Amino acid sequence: MPCKPTGLKLPRKLLRLLLLLLLAVFPLAVLAEPRIVASIKPVHSLVAGVMQGVGEPSLLVRGGASPHEYNLRPSDARAINEADIVFWIGPELESFLVKPLNNVKGKVRSVALLDAPGVAVLPLRAGGAWESHRHGHEESAGHEEHDHDHETARDAHVWLDPVNAVAMVRRIVAALGEVDPVHRVDYERNGAALVERLNQLNRQLAAELAPVRNQPYLVFHDAYQYFERRYGLNAVGSVVLDPERRPGAKRVTEIQARVRDFGVRCVFSEPQFQPALVETIIAGGNARRGVLDPAGGADLTPGPEAYFQLLRRLADALRSCLSGA
């Protein structure tokens, strides 16, 4: 009696067994996205761009809040405790993260992008057109500025230079690939595309800002040094040394004199702080008030496009105010 063919049954059984094994062993490695936290919108945007198609990072400083005065919420603390990586600029900017990250050291990896290879870090400005950052003795006995010494401190606003952002993206790609090797190729592909976009943005902004390079202006606080140096802009000072402390009457008088002496075209406020101080400074003169935001305001939607929108907004605000448009 002829035997029934059995050649097809064994492969099918093996296939079903292999599928069951794959589903049992690999779902977490293949399907689960890494738990990533980013501190501020510009950092979150770059991380989100690298993670496209894999997952989405969590954002700590939401809306129009300032990292200078942010307080962690319970949900933020949980996100940090459960994270695989926390991306931040560093203690110079997000001081609110220092203690929480120390508490999870060894359990959660933190990546300070201020220290990323290739990031050109500048010191806080002092002297010349910029006031000394030895705050404690510059104002009256009321100590209206902080009394700590910033002479040797680093300027943390590194993301405002797209060339630095390229170095930050490369560090983000490397860090994500280390904790999530399954998606390393995705991170590398996304990172390469992001670098190309950043280089293109840099070229566009250089061309757009060239006509107003020589126009003098004042910023609210000294957060824009990287942007100014990259595009050769003519900022001649800042209204405050510490954005959390209002200057006294003597300081306001000095700023008004500077506006006149330098022929300042624009004095820029920031949306996180009341514009009344800037209005007082420009009252009775020819300077105009503009608005700049170094980290993205409440109306900047978090995500891969946020970084590009942020820098374009800075360029548009500067060009519009300085050109008199």
Buried (B, 14 or more C-beta within 10 A) or exposed (E): EEEEEEEEEEEEEEEEEEEEEEEEEEEEEEEEEBBBBBBBBBBBBBBBBBBBEBBBBBBBBBEBBBBBEBEBEEEBBEBBBEBBBBBBBBBBBBEBBEEBBEEBEEEBBBBBBBEBEEBEBBEBBBEEBBBBBBBEEBBEEEBBBBEEEBEEEBBBBBBBBBBBBBBBBBBBBBBBBBBBEBBBEBBBBBBEBBBEBBBEBBEBBBEBBEEBEEBBBBBBBBBBBBBBBBBEBBBBBBBBBBBEBBBBEEBBEBBBEBBEEBEBBBBBBBBBBEBEBBEEBBEEEEBBBBBBBBBBBEEBEBBBBBBBBBBBBBBBBBBBBBEEE
